[in-house]
């Protein structure tokens, strides 16, 4: 088996060279191919190097995955949920092995680095055709995203992040409109979440619209929240001060249209500002390796 290695040097609090080397050793590849410098070469003792044009953003991950897809059997991706989604945005034919090394590592693409056996799994996802973006956690409209600064998980200004700036952000409400045919939700919100549904929501009435939609068999749900909710930074005191939090929901199977007068992000990667986008549900969007 020939292994490709992709590292996002900006994920989380930076790469963990020991983790990268341990995963590669665990796979026992016949050969390793990676990108130049901090895309992989810096962390591996011996590997063939594929040179790609650098833009020092998410497109480096996409370009490298596309290059590796034709020369390796498996592509190991080291980063957070956003990095894994970027790798999937290249739509590789070869399976991805996504190893958590980011701020948030909760997505369905991630594999425990202490795996013993691996199984190939096809994973459903959300697709934004106007941008060719994919998401496996959620598509979110809101002014902030989670990031890591000096080892601390903080809310970052999402618009600033799109411009290459790393600075703390502040919650702020915005106008949004979600529609599917004649069904419409619109108003002023703190966040809008678009997520896939699964068995976790069934028979839990406290999860409201998500429980009902999952029980009825819908693929996805839109939740429009009255306040900005960034899960990594919420404390009891913060939540008490913002409650009550009101939520409007709308279920769907195939696609919805989302307009928001703020930033729209896919798995924590901001990509649009004050635009109308389509969010589609896609079956078997990417193949990944998971703990068997």
C-alpha positions in Angstrom: 0.0 0.0 0.0 1.3 3.4 -1.0 0.3 6.2 1.4 -0.3 9.9 0.8 0.1 12.3 3.7 -1.5 15.8 3.9 -0.9 18.1 6.8 -2.7 21.3 7.6 0.0 23.4 9.4 -2.6 25.9 10.6 -5.0 23.4 12.1 -5.7 23.7 15.9 -2.6 24.7 17.7 -0.2 23.4 15.1 1.0 20.0 13.8 2.1 17.1 16.1 5.1 15.5 14.4 5.1 12.5 16.7 1.4 11.8 16.1 2.0 12.0 12.3 5.0 9.7 12.4 3.2 7.2 14.7 0.2 7.0 12.4 2.4 6.4 9.3 4.3 3.7 11.1 1.1 2.0 12.2 -0.1 1.8 8.6 3.2 0.1 7.5 3.1 1.5 3.9 5.3 0.4 1.1 6.0 4.0 0.3 5.0 7.5 1.4 4.2 10.5 -0.8 3.5 14.0 0.7 3.6 17.7 -0.1 6.5 20.1 0.3 7.6 21.8 3.5 4.9 22.1 6.2 2.3 20.2 4.1 4.0 17.0 5.2 7.7 16.9 4.2 8.8 18.6 7.5 7.4 15.9 9.7 8.4 12.8 7.9 11.9 11.3 7.9 11.7 9.8 4.5 9.1 10.4 1.8 8.6 11.2 -1.8 7.6 14.8 -2.3 5.0 16.2 -4.7 5.4 19.9 -5.3 2.2 22.0 -5.7 1.7 25.7 -6.2 1.1 27.2 -2.7 -1.6 29.8 -1.8 -1.2 29.1 2.0 -4.9 28.6 2.5 -7.4 25.7 2.3 -6.7 25.3 -1.5 -3.3 23.8 -0.6 -5.1 20.8 0.9 -7.4 20.5 -2.1 -4.5 20.7 -4.6 -2.4 18.2 -2.7 -5.2 15.7 -2.3 -5.9 15.9 -6.1 -2.2 15.3 -6.9 -1.9 12.4 -4.5 -5.1 10.7 -5.6 -3.5 9.5 -8.8 -0.3 8.1 -7.2 -1.3 6.5 -3.8 -3.8 4.0 -2.4 -4.8 5.9 0.8 -4.6 9.5 1.7 -4.0 10.3 5.4 -5.2 13.8 6.3 -4.0 15.5 9.6 -6.1 18.4 10.8 -9.5 19.3 12.1 -13.0 18.9 10.7 -12.5 21.8 8.3 -9.3 20.2 6.9 -11.1 16.9 6.5 -13.9 18.7 4.6 -11.4 20.5 2.4 -9.8 17.1 1.5 -13.3 15.8 0.7 -13.9 18.8 -1.5 -11.3 17.4 -3.9 -13.6 14.4 -4.4 -10.8 11.8 -4.4 -11.3 8.3 -5.7 -9.0 6.9 -3.0 -10.2 6.7 0.6 -9.3 9.3 3.2 -7.9 8.5 6.6 -8.7 11.7 8.6 -6.7 12.0 11.8 -7.9 14.6 14.4 -5.4 17.5 15.0 -7.6 20.6 15.0 -9.8 22.8 17.1 -12.9 20.7 16.7 -12.6 17.0 15.8 -16.2 15.9 16.1 -17.0 15.1 12.5 -18.0 11.7 11.1 -14.8 11.6 8.9 -12.4 11.4 11.8 -10.7 8.2 12.8 -9.0 7.5 16.2 -5.2 7.6 15.7 -4.9 4.5 17.9 -6.8 2.4 15.3 -6.1 -1.3 15.1 -8.1 -2.3 12.0 -9.6 -0.1 9.4 -12.8 -0.4 7.3 -13.8 1.7 4.3 -17.1 3.6 4.9 -19.1 5.9 2.5 -20.2 9.1 4.3 -23.2 11.3 3.4 -22.6 15.1 3.5 -23.9 18.5 2.7 -22.8 20.2 -0.6 -22.8 23.8 -1.6 -22.8 23.8 -5.5 -22.1 27.5 -5.9 -18.7 27.0 -4.2 -18.0 23.3 -4.5 -17.8 23.1 -0.7 -18.8 20.2 1.4 -19.6 19.8 5.1 -20.2 16.8 7.3 -21.0 18.5 10.7 -23.0 21.6 9.5 -23.3 24.6 7.4 -23.6 27.7 9.7 -24.5 31.3 9.2 -23.1 33.5 12.0 -20.5 36.1 12.8 -18.0 33.9 14.6 -16.3 30.5 14.3 -14.2 28.5 16.7 -10.4 28.7 16.5 -7.3 28.1 18.6 -5.1 31.0 19.7 -2.1 30.3 21.9 -3.6 27.0 22.9 -7.0 28.5 23.9 -10.2 27.7 22.0 -11.8 31.1 21.3 -14.5 32.7 19.1 -12.9 34.2 16.0 -14.3 36.9 13.8 -15.5 34.9 10.8 -15.3 37.7 8.3 -11.8 38.6 9.4 -10.8 35.0 9.1 -11.9 35.0 5.5 -9.5 37.9 5.0 -6.6 36.1 6.7 -7.0 37.9 10.0 -7.0 36.1 13.3 -8.9 38.1 15.9 -11.6 37.5 18.5 -15.1 38.0 17.3 -18.3 39.1 19.0 -21.8 37.7 18.8 -24.1 39.8 16.6 -27.6 39.2 15.2 -28.4 39.3 11.5 -31.2 38.8 9.0 -31.6 35.4 7.4 -34.0 33.7 5.1 -34.3 29.9 4.5 -36.6 28.4 1.9 -37.7 25.2 0.2 -40.5 25.8 -2.2 -43.3 27.6 -0.4 -41.9 26.9 3.1 -40.0 29.9 4.4 -38.3 30.9 7.7 -37.0 34.4 7.9 -36.2 36.9 10.6 -33.3 38.2 12.8 -31.2 35.4 14.3 -27.9 34.8 16.2 -27.1 31.6 14.3 -28.5 29.4 11.5 -27.5 25.8 11.5 -28.0 23.3 8.6 -27.3 19.7 9.7 -27.9 16.1 8.8 -30.1 14.1 11.1 -29.3 10.6 12.5 -30.4 8.2 15.2 -29.1 10.3 18.0 -32.2 12.6 17.8 -34.9 9.8 17.8 -37.3 9.6 20.8 -35.8 12.6 22.5 -38.6 15.1 22.7 -36.3 17.7 24.4 -34.5 18.1 21.1 -37.7 19.5 19.6 -37.8 19.8 15.8 -34.7 17.7 15.4 -36.4 14.8 17.2 -39.6 15.1 15.2 -37.8 15.4 11.8 -35.5 12.5 12.5 -38.5 10.3 13.6 -40.4 11.2 10.4 -37.3 10.1 8.4 -36.0 13.4 7.0 -32.4 13.7 6.0 -31.6 17.2 7.3 -32.8 20.0 9.4 -32.4 23.8 9.5 -32.4 25.4 13.0 -32.6 29.2 13.3 -31.5 30.3 16.8 -32.4 33.6 18.5 -28.8 33.9 19.8 -25.3 33.1 18.7 -24.3 29.7 20.0 -20.6 28.7 19.6 -20.5 25.5 21.6 -16.9 25.5 22.5 -17.1 28.9 24.3 -20.5 28.6 26.1 -20.4 28.5 29.9 -23.3 28.1 32.4 -23.1 31.9 33.2 -23.1 32.9 29.6 -26.0 30.7 28.8 -28.0 31.9 31.8 -27.5 35.5 30.7 -28.7 34.8 27.1 -31.7 32.6 27.8 -34.4 32.0 26.7 -33.0 30.8 23.4 -35.7 30.4 20.8 -35.4 28.1 17.8 -37.3 27.8 14.5 -36.8 24.6 12.5 -37.5 23.3 9.0 -36.8 19.7 7.8 -35.8 18.8 4.3 -34.5 15.8 2.2 -32.8 17.2 -0.9 -31.9 21.0 -0.7 -32.7 24.4 0.7 -31.8 27.9 -0.2 -30.1 30.0 2.5 -29.5 33.8 2.5 -27.9 35.5 5.4 -26.5 39.0 6.0 -23.5 37.6 7.7 -20.8 34.9 7.1 -21.7 31.4 6.0 -19.2 28.6 7.0 -18.9 24.9 6.1 -17.5 22.8 9.0 -16.0 25.9 10.5 -14.5 27.2 7.3 -16.1 30.6 6.3 -16.6 30.9 2.6 -19.5 33.4 1.8 -20.6 36.8 3.1 -24.1 38.3 2.6 -24.9 35.8 -0.2 -27.6 33.3 -1.2 -26.4 29.7 -1.3 -27.9 26.3 -1.9 -27.3 23.5 0.6 -27.8 20.0 -0.8 -27.9 16.6 0.9 -25.7 14.1 -0.9 -25.5 10.4 -0.3 -22.0 8.7 -0.2 -20.2 12.0 -0.7 -16.7 10.6 0.3 -15.1 7.3 1.3 -13.1 7.3 4.5 -11.3 4.7 6.6 -12.6 4.2 10.1 -11.8 2.0 13.1 -13.0 -1.5 12.1 
